[in-house]
Amino acid sequence: MSGRLALFDLDNTLIEGDSDFEWAQFLIEQGVLDRELYGARNQEFYDQYRQGTLDIHEFLDFQLKPLSRHPRAVLDAWHRQFMARRIRPMIRPGARALIARHERDLRVLISATNTFVTGPIAAEFGIPELIATEPEERDGEFTGAVRGMPCFREGKVARLEAWLAERGRTLASFAESWFYSDSLNDIPLLERVTHPVAVSPDAVLRAHAGRHGWPVVSLDAALPRDA
């Protein structure tokens, strides 16, 4: 075994909120999506995610369809505004220091949120690798469908294993591995690493972490760089 692997969830872990939810809210505020039709549905899906009852395919149909209605250049321009207005203010005070602690490790942002939303966020954090749900593209434009397996619950484990296999690695080939997450939905992957860490966890994950002796931490205050 050699090397170390550090996996970071994004939503409600490194940022104080959910980027998927916030993207839809941003499009509603821009007048791109109808507030009455999409606002309540967006909240409903978010609540289902938090409760562990989300149908990921139903959600992705809701979330990815708007991408297919607009040129990629327009979407990219909106995303730059989204980063400035929504995402950067949501970055938790201790997030960057936590990521910096693993600067000598293989760092991966791994998220159920799609790569269009998460790609620029991973770059913002300086995390070089991204595994996330992939929107289908045709000729550089989004079709509104999902490509391959969603990076969600057990699918997150499968996507990570496939990503590592492409590089001739397995989780077991690392001397140490970390996964930082807030969500009950990530318990399948948390159970696979050598250092599972619950970050401001939901009630179910907090109880699970307590039963298994996993550390529970908060990134809501700045962390010392060398702690």
BELRA-V665575 format. One line per field, one symbol per residue. ss: DSSP state (A for helix, B for strand, O for the rest). phi: phi as a letter, one per 30 degrees, with the letter a starting at -180 (. if undefined). A space follows every 50 residues. Layout:
# BELRA-V665575
ss->???
phi->???
This chain:
# BELRA-V665575
ss->OOOBBBBBOOBOOOBOOOAAAAAAAAAAAOOOOOAAAAAAAAAAAAAAAA AOOOOAAAAAAAAAAAAAAOOAAAAAAAAAAAAAAAAAAABOOOAAAAAA AOOOOBBBBBBBBBAAAAAAAAAAAOOOBBBBBBBBBBOOBBBBBBBOOO OOOAAAAAAAAAAAAAOOOOAAAOOBBBBBBOOAAAAAAAOOOOBBBBBO OOAAAAAAAAAAOOBBBOOOOOOOOOO
phi->.aibbbcbdcdicdcclcdeddddddddddidcddddcdddddddddddd dicddddddddddceeddcbdedddddddddedddcdedcddecdddddd ecdccdcbdbbdddddddeddededicdcbbadcddbbhicdcjcccidd dbhdddddddddddddcibbeddcdbbbbcaccedceededccdbdbdch dddddddddddciddcbbcdbdcdecd
